[in-house]
C-alpha cells in the first residue's frame, strides 16, 4: 500500500511542477488559434450542433495536445 501512496504523491508533485508550463502552453495555443483561424469558418464547420459537427470537433481536438 505504501508504494501506491508514494506513486500518487510523486505524480501530484510532477503535476504541480509542470502546471505553469501547461498553462502557458494552453494560453499560447489559444492565442495562435485565435489569430490564425477565422471565427466564421469555425462556426460554419462546428457550430451547427449536428452529429457531423461533433465528429469534426473530436477529430480536430484529438491532436491538439500533441
Order of alpha helices (4+ residues) and beta strands (2+ residues): alpha-alpha-alpha
